[in-house]
Amino acid sequence: MTYNLRITDLPIDERPRERLLANGANHLSTAELIAILLGTGQGPGKLSAVGLGQYLLKYLGESQRDPLMRLREVSAAELIEIPGVGPAKATAILAAIELGKRTFQIKPDERSIIDSPGSAAAALSHELMWMSQEKFAVLLLDVKNRLLGTHIITIGTATETLAPPREIFREVLRQGATRVIVAHNHPSGSLDPSSEDLRLTEQLLAGAKLLNVPLLDHLILGNGDWASLRQTTELWSTQFDNL
């Protein structure tokens, strides 16, 4: 695709709006999604909207960080500094980012059934997903996996937090939960567990077995995604029934 052309100069099947309607938003590149928000192009070399979207991503990525991570925390003033992006385009981008965050962070009602790692992640995303500090939380369930509530146990720095098993199970017992899921976020966006994450999970599984309060999972959240240690490790191989 040639990105110094106007969108109207492109064949219909290469135009972002038409491709989205025909194939769905997940088939578009990030630059094409931004192009739909921008509406028009310009900037250096009179770029098309798609070209301006590509230029915007490159501009944000000059700090060696993932441009999508920069985009989720960029300010209006920073966007307006980019050639070709004025107040109208900047506010459209920021509104779309905020809408995406709010959609992802919708919390289920209490007593909702938590029957998968995905539903557990959705229940905890409001507290954990987009935070700049690492937080450790518990999701409290009854015997039928109905949501009783969530609770933040500890708040750490941008890179680490501490979650003593004693504090975790104290809250579980205080709330009368009979099943529990724990989770923490990685502000870096990485979903890979650290050695400390794995060691803590082993300790929690041992404590959960002793107290007869099944630990159903340990989730890591970050950068709009999540990972289940139950699905990606062998730590639960001799433990409780599946979610």
VOGU-3710 file (C-alpha; in Angstrom, 3 decimals, decimal comma):
1> mtynlritdl> 0,000/0,000/0,000  1,331/3,475/-0,878  1,047/5,781/2,132  1,580/9,178/0,508  -1,698/8,775/-1,410  -5,041/10,053/-0,222  -7,325/7,347/1,136  -9,777/8,103/-1,672  -7,028/7,349/-4,202  -6,682/3,795/-2,908
11> piderprerl> -8,658/0,864/-4,300  -11,807/0,338/-2,252  -10,581/-2,999/-0,886  -7,454/-1,282/0,516  -9,247/1,534/2,355  -9,226/1,077/6,158  -12,926/1,777/6,745  -14,014/-0,575/3,988  -11,600/-3,282/5,175  -12,897/-2,969/8,720
21> langanhlst> -16,508/-3,333/7,587  -15,663/-6,296/5,377  -13,224/-8,179/7,596  -13,457/-6,818/11,142  -11,246/-4,460/13,142  -8,822/-7,215/14,146  -7,669/-7,521/10,519  -6,388/-3,924/10,409  -2,893/-2,819/11,331  -2,455/-0,386/14,209
31> aeliaillgt> -1,640/2,384/11,723  -4,879/1,692/9,821  -6,930/1,806/13,032  -5,348/5,143/13,898  -6,024/6,339/10,341  -9,755/5,805/10,858  -9,575/8,009/13,955  -7,506/10,661/12,156  -9,855/10,820/9,184  -7,361/12,781/7,067
41> gqgpgklsav> -3,612/12,854/6,637  -0,915/15,488/6,008  2,142/16,005/8,203  5,641/15,493/6,713  5,419/14,888/2,959  1,623/15,301/2,882  1,006/11,762/4,099  -2,280/9,931/3,797  -4,195/9,137/6,990  -2,562/5,682/7,072
51> glgqyllkyl> 0,865/7,202/6,444  0,274/9,715/9,222  -0,750/6,841/11,493  2,522/5,083/10,708  4,458/8,307/11,291  2,703/8,792/14,651  3,650/5,277/15,802  7,257/5,777/14,692  7,376/9,120/16,477  6,106/7,593/19,722
61> gesqrdplmr> 8,497/4,652/19,401  11,632/6,790/19,196  12,115/6,375/22,961  12,788/2,635/22,297  9,555/1,673/24,055  6,694/-0,172/22,453  4,677/2,581/20,712  1,419/0,976/21,874  2,577/1,222/25,484  3,425/4,893/24,899
71> lrevsaaeli> 0,086/5,431/23,209  -1,904/4,216/26,208  -0,367/6,921/28,427  0,298/9,731/25,934  -1,073/13,214/26,679  -2,939/15,585/24,399  0,022/17,980/24,429  2,394/15,226/23,282  0,117/14,227/20,410  -0,400/17,805/19,274
81> eipgvgpaka> 3,396/18,207/19,020  3,447/15,546/16,267  3,340/17,217/12,827  -0,052/16,669/11,233  -1,850/15,905/14,512  -3,831/18,880/15,793  -6,254/19,171/18,712  -9,160/17,495/16,885  -7,143/14,422/15,902  -5,433/14,243/19,304
91> tailaaielg> -8,747/14,261/21,165  -10,190/11,592/18,860  -7,216/9,324/19,597  -7,356/9,937/23,351  -11,117/9,337/23,446  -10,686/6,010/21,634  -7,903/4,938/24,019  -9,976/5,797/27,075  -13,045/4,036/25,676  -10,964/0,923/25,073
101> krtfqikpde> -9,659/1,001/28,635  -13,136/1,426/30,111  -14,576/-1,354/27,979  -11,842/-3,750/29,097  -12,150/-2,714/32,739  -15,877/-3,320/33,188  -16,273/-5,245/36,408  -18,794/-8,082/36,677  -21,476/-7,785/39,305  -20,931/-9,492/42,606
111> rsiidspgsa> -22,342/-13,036/42,613  -21,356/-13,386/38,942  -20,000/-16,825/38,086  -16,226/-16,850/37,543  -15,836/-19,951/35,401  -12,616/-19,315/33,459  -9,294/-17,483/33,724  -10,655/-14,914/31,259  -13,628/-14,045/33,443  -11,304/-13,812/36,452
121> aaalshelmw> -9,006/-11,445/34,559  -11,998/-9,296/33,601  -13,066/-9,087/37,238  -9,598/-7,888/38,276  -8,621/-5,735/35,296  -10,101/-2,547/36,775  -7,704/-2,729/39,735  -4,684/-4,136/37,940  -4,506/-3,832/34,176  -3,265/-0,316/33,421
131> msqekfavll> -1,502/0,493/36,684  2,034/1,955/36,767  2,688/0,275/40,126  2,606/-3,439/40,727  -0,371/-4,559/42,787  -1,331/-7,932/44,209  -5,014/-8,772/44,523  -7,297/-11,627/45,470  -10,578/-12,583/43,889  -12,874/-14,163/46,478
141> ldvknrllgt> -15,386/-16,840/45,499  -17,956/-19,051/47,167  -18,250/-22,802/46,717  -20,138/-22,330/43,426  -17,495/-19,968/42,018  -19,739/-16,944/42,526  -17,896/-13,674/42,986  -17,915/-12,373/46,566  -15,539/-9,500/45,921  -11,983/-8,439/45,149
151> hiitigtate> -9,333/-7,028/47,442  -5,935/-5,399/46,903  -3,462/-7,014/49,296  -0,326/-4,992/48,590  0,940/-2,179/46,378  4,591/-2,196/45,369  6,926/-0,147/43,214  6,911/-0,010/39,430  8,882/-3,251/39,353  7,966/-5,355/42,376
161> tlappreifr> 5,530/-5,945/45,181  5,381/-8,246/48,166  2,382/-10,441/48,951  2,893/-12,432/52,158  0,779/-15,621/52,130  -0,363/-14,809/55,659  -1,939/-11,535/54,514  -3,591/-13,220/51,550  -5,230/-16,015/53,538  -6,191/-13,655/56,360
171> evlrqgatrv> -8,365/-11,728/53,888  -9,739/-14,934/52,377  -10,828/-16,242/55,791  -12,100/-12,845/56,937  -14,416/-12,621/53,921  -15,613/-16,208/54,314  -14,456/-17,206/50,824  -14,237/-20,912/50,053  -12,263/-20,546/46,812  -9,743/-17,950/45,724
181> ivahnhpsgs> -7,861/-16,660/42,693  -4,819/-14,424/43,114  -3,416/-12,011/40,574  -0,865/-9,273/40,129  0,095/-6,919/37,337  3,379/-6,351/35,535  3,597/-2,642/34,606  6,195/-3,581/31,980  3,503/-5,503/30,091  5,433/-8,774/30,247
191> ldpssedlrl> 3,280/-11,774/31,126  6,194/-14,071/31,966  6,259/-15,151/35,631  9,376/-14,402/37,623  11,034/-16,958/39,861  9,496/-15,082/42,813  6,039/-15,397/41,234  6,466/-19,157/40,915  7,848/-19,531/44,440  4,942/-17,550/45,913
201> teqllagakl> 2,447/-19,644/43,953  3,949/-22,827/45,378  3,643/-21,412/48,900  0,039/-20,370/48,294  -0,891/-23,783/46,920  0,555/-25,437/50,005  -1,325/-23,048/52,313  -4,549/-23,445/50,347  -4,337/-27,226/50,656  -3,752/-26,971/54,399
211> lnvplldhli> -6,734/-24,638/54,870  -8,912/-26,551/52,386  -9,521/-23,349/50,421  -8,730/-24,160/46,771  -6,415/-21,738/45,006  -7,874/-21,878/41,507  -5,318/-19,771/39,645  -2,651/-17,106/39,733  -3,007/-14,544/36,950  -0,540/-12,013/35,606
221> lgngdwaslr> -2,087/-8,955/33,929  -0,435/-6,312/31,790  -0,595/-4,356/28,548  -4,222/-5,309/27,922  -3,608/-9,037/28,226  -3,313/-11,734/30,863  -1,697/-15,090/31,514  -2,806/-17,969/33,713  -0,077/-19,744/35,674  -2,423/-22,688/35,999
231> qttelwstqf> -2,467/-23,016/32,224  1,210/-22,303/31,647  2,893/-24,189/34,525  2,675/-27,635/36,127  2,144/-26,287/39,637  -1,492/-27,422/39,807  -0,885/-30,932/38,506  -1,657/-32,549/41,861  -4,016/-29,913/43,236  -7,713/-29,124/43,105
241> dnl> -10,399/-29,570/40,476  -10,343/-27,307/37,443  -12,189/-24,021/37,270
//
